[in-house]
Amino acid sequence: MKFMRTREESLQYLEEKFKIEEFASPVDTYFKPWQHELALELKEQEENVKNIVKILLERDRIYTVALGRSRLVSLNTGMRFLHIGYFAYEVGHPYSPAMGTDERYKDALYSISGGGETEYVVTTSKIAKRNNVPVIGITSNADSRLAKLATEKIVTKGKKIYSKDSQVPFEFEEPINFLQTKSEYKAFCIGELLVNSVAKMKGITEKDMERLHSNTETLKES
């Protein structure tokens, strides 16, 4: 990879140009507007959201599927579902049981794909539907295959597309693709909101969640 500056020039740039105000400015200039935009989007999709919460309330096991950065978000949401009492699994993990084949449990698939065309996510969603498992789709593309496959979906505005040779100005005035995590950021927020809502509906307390939190992270002396 060819860089515009050498390592030495970059370090000099850091010493001369870096300001913490500019470093932190995206918190106000991008993330807060994304939150406001998401709030409006969710308000417009109120029925979808309510139907998703209803699906979750009726399920015992939640399977998550995503790739790339979306997978990191889905893992967080899956862990949060675990904390509020669900059996939570990641599709493809060696310990994940078959989906929709055990009559003892009611399953749901939680699918995330910004573009809605990730082949693995689409294929998994098709398998879920074939096994009568409702698919919850989180995407930024209302015309995508995931959106069309989903039993219920939430659609949000995703990133702006820039040309391949676009460069990032130091002041972050116009961040380009690899800084644009809008769809993943919104998917993270949606997961937190859904978990929070389901926990409220079920009357789950912080103590209940702590009981299911991992207890192998620290060793306390007796």
C-alpha positions as CSV (number, residue, x, y, z in Angstrom):
1,M,0.0,0.0,0.0
2,K,1.4,3.4,-1.0
3,F,0.9,6.2,1.6
4,M,0.9,9.9,0.9
5,R,3.3,10.5,3.8
6,T,6.2,8.5,5.2
7,R,6.0,7.4,8.8
8,E,8.3,10.2,9.9
9,E,6.2,12.8,8.0
10,S,3.0,11.3,9.6
11,L,4.5,11.6,13.1
12,Q,5.5,15.2,12.3
13,Y,2.0,15.8,11.1
14,L,0.7,14.4,14.4
15,E,2.9,16.7,16.4
16,E,2.0,19.8,14.4
17,K,-1.6,19.3,13.5
18,F,-3.3,17.0,16.1
19,K,-5.9,18.6,18.3
20,I,-8.1,16.7,20.7
21,E,-11.1,18.9,19.7
22,E,-10.8,17.8,16.1
23,F,-10.2,14.2,17.1
24,A,-13.4,14.1,19.2
25,S,-15.5,16.3,16.8
26,P,-17.2,13.3,15.1
27,V,-19.0,12.5,18.3
28,D,-21.0,15.7,17.8
29,T,-20.8,16.1,14.0
30,Y,-21.6,12.5,13.0
31,F,-22.6,10.2,15.8
32,K,-25.3,12.4,17.3
33,P,-26.9,13.2,14.0
34,W,-26.9,9.4,13.2
35,Q,-28.7,8.8,16.5
36,H,-31.3,11.5,15.7
37,E,-31.7,10.1,12.2
38,L,-32.2,6.6,13.6
39,A,-34.8,7.8,16.1
40,L,-36.8,9.2,13.2
41,E,-36.4,6.1,11.2
42,L,-37.6,3.9,14.0
43,K,-40.6,6.1,14.6
44,E,-41.6,5.7,11.0
45,Q,-41.3,1.9,11.4
46,E,-43.2,1.6,14.7
47,E,-45.3,-1.4,13.6
48,N,-42.2,-3.2,12.4
49,V,-40.5,-2.6,15.7
50,K,-43.5,-3.8,17.7
51,N,-43.8,-6.9,15.6
52,I,-40.1,-7.7,16.1
53,V,-40.5,-7.3,19.8
54,K,-43.5,-9.6,19.7
55,I,-41.5,-12.2,17.8
56,L,-38.7,-12.0,20.4
57,L,-41.1,-12.4,23.3
58,E,-42.5,-15.6,21.7
59,R,-39.1,-17.2,21.2
60,D,-36.8,-19.3,23.3
61,R,-33.7,-19.3,21.1
62,I,-32.1,-16.5,19.1
63,Y,-29.7,-17.2,16.3
64,T,-27.6,-14.4,14.9
65,V,-25.9,-14.2,11.5
66,A,-23.7,-11.5,10.0
67,L,-20.2,-11.1,8.5
68,G,-17.5,-8.5,8.9
69,R,-18.2,-5.5,11.1
70,S,-21.9,-6.4,11.2
71,R,-20.8,-9.7,12.8
72,L,-19.2,-7.9,15.6
73,V,-22.4,-6.0,16.2
74,S,-24.5,-9.3,16.0
75,L,-22.2,-10.9,18.5
76,N,-22.8,-8.1,21.0
77,T,-26.6,-8.3,20.5
78,G,-26.5,-12.1,20.8
79,M,-24.6,-11.8,24.1
80,R,-27.2,-9.3,25.3
81,F,-30.0,-11.7,24.4
82,L,-28.2,-14.3,26.5
83,H,-28.1,-12.0,29.4
84,I,-31.9,-11.6,29.4
85,G,-32.5,-15.3,29.4
86,Y,-32.5,-16.5,25.8
87,F,-30.5,-19.4,24.5
88,A,-28.3,-17.4,22.0
89,Y,-26.3,-18.9,19.2
90,E,-24.2,-17.7,16.3
91,V,-25.0,-19.4,13.0
92,G,-22.0,-21.5,11.9
93,H,-20.4,-21.9,15.4
94,P,-19.5,-25.5,16.1
95,Y,-21.7,-25.5,19.2
96,S,-24.8,-24.0,17.6
97,P,-27.6,-26.6,17.3
98,A,-29.8,-27.0,14.2
99,M,-32.3,-24.2,13.7
100,G,-36.0,-24.8,13.7
101,T,-35.9,-28.5,14.0
102,D,-36.4,-29.0,17.8
103,E,-40.0,-28.9,18.7
104,R,-39.1,-28.1,22.3
105,Y,-38.0,-24.6,21.4
106,K,-39.3,-21.7,19.3
107,D,-36.4,-20.1,17.3
108,A,-35.8,-16.8,15.6
109,L,-33.0,-15.7,13.3
110,Y,-31.5,-12.2,13.8
111,S,-29.8,-11.2,10.5
112,I,-27.7,-8.1,9.9
113,S,-26.4,-7.0,6.5
114,G,-25.9,-3.3,5.6
115,G,-26.3,-3.9,1.9
116,G,-28.7,-6.8,2.5
117,E,-26.9,-8.9,-0.1
118,T,-24.3,-10.8,1.9
119,E,-24.5,-14.2,0.4
120,Y,-24.0,-16.1,3.7
121,V,-26.7,-14.0,5.5
122,V,-29.1,-14.4,2.6
123,T,-28.6,-18.2,2.4
124,T,-29.0,-18.6,6.1
125,S,-32.2,-16.6,6.1
126,K,-33.6,-18.8,3.3
127,I,-32.8,-21.9,5.4
128,A,-34.5,-20.3,8.4
129,K,-37.7,-19.6,6.4
130,R,-37.6,-23.1,5.0
131,N,-37.7,-24.4,8.6
132,N,-40.5,-22.0,9.6
133,V,-38.2,-19.8,11.7
134,P,-39.0,-16.0,11.6
135,V,-36.3,-13.8,10.2
136,I,-35.6,-10.5,11.7
137,G,-33.7,-8.4,9.2
138,I,-31.6,-5.3,10.0
139,T,-30.4,-3.6,6.8
140,S,-29.8,-0.3,5.0
141,N,-31.2,-1.6,1.7
142,A,-35.0,-1.9,1.4
143,D,-34.7,-3.5,-2.0
144,S,-32.2,-6.2,-0.9
145,R,-32.8,-9.9,-0.8
146,L,-32.5,-9.9,3.0
147,A,-35.2,-7.2,3.2
148,K,-37.5,-9.3,1.0
149,L,-36.8,-12.5,2.9
150,A,-37.3,-11.0,6.4
151,T,-40.4,-11.8,8.3
152,E,-40.0,-8.3,9.9
153,K,-37.3,-5.8,9.2
154,I,-35.9,-2.5,10.2
155,V,-34.4,-0.4,7.4
156,T,-32.0,2.5,8.1
157,K,-30.0,4.8,5.9
158,G,-26.4,3.6,5.5
159,K,-23.1,5.1,4.4
160,K,-22.5,7.5,1.6
161,I,-20.4,6.0,-1.2
162,Y,-17.2,7.8,-2.3
163,S,-14.8,7.3,-5.1
164,K,-12.0,4.7,-4.6
165,D,-9.3,7.4,-4.6
166,S,-10.9,9.7,-2.0
167,Q,-8.7,10.7,0.8
168,V,-9.5,11.5,4.4
169,P,-8.8,15.2,5.3
170,F,-7.3,15.5,8.7
171,E,-10.2,17.4,10.2
172,F,-12.6,14.6,9.3
173,E,-14.8,17.1,7.4
174,E,-15.9,14.5,5.0
175,P,-15.0,10.9,6.2
176,I,-14.9,8.3,3.5
177,N,-15.9,4.7,3.3
178,F,-13.6,3.1,5.9
179,L,-14.6,5.7,8.4
180,Q,-18.3,5.4,7.6
181,T,-19.7,2.9,10.0
182,K,-23.2,4.3,10.0
183,S,-25.1,1.1,9.2
184,E,-23.1,-0.9,11.8
185,Y,-23.5,1.9,14.4
186,K,-27.3,2.0,13.9
187,A,-27.5,-1.8,14.0
188,F,-25.7,-1.7,17.3
189,C,-28.2,0.8,18.7
190,I,-31.1,-1.2,17.4
191,G,-29.9,-4.3,19.1
192,E,-29.5,-2.5,22.4
193,L,-33.0,-1.0,22.1
194,L,-34.6,-4.3,21.3
195,V,-32.9,-6.1,24.2
196,N,-33.9,-3.2,26.5
197,S,-37.5,-3.3,25.4
198,V,-37.8,-7.1,25.8
199,A,-36.2,-6.9,29.2
200,K,-38.8,-4.3,30.2
201,M,-41.7,-6.4,28.9
202,K,-40.5,-9.5,30.8
203,G,-39.8,-7.6,34.0
204,I,-36.1,-8.5,34.0
205,T,-33.9,-6.7,36.5
206,E,-30.2,-5.9,36.5
207,K,-29.7,-8.6,39.1
208,D,-31.3,-11.2,36.7
209,M,-28.9,-10.1,34.0
210,E,-25.9,-10.3,36.3
211,R,-26.8,-13.9,37.1
212,L,-26.3,-14.9,33.4
213,H,-23.2,-12.7,32.9
214,S,-19.9,-14.6,32.5
215,N,-18.3,-15.4,35.9
216,T,-14.9,-16.7,34.5
217,E,-13.4,-13.3,33.8
218,T,-12.0,-12.7,37.3
219,L,-11.0,-14.9,40.2
220,K,-12.1,-13.7,43.6
221,E,-10.3,-15.1,46.6
222,S,-12.6,-16.7,49.1
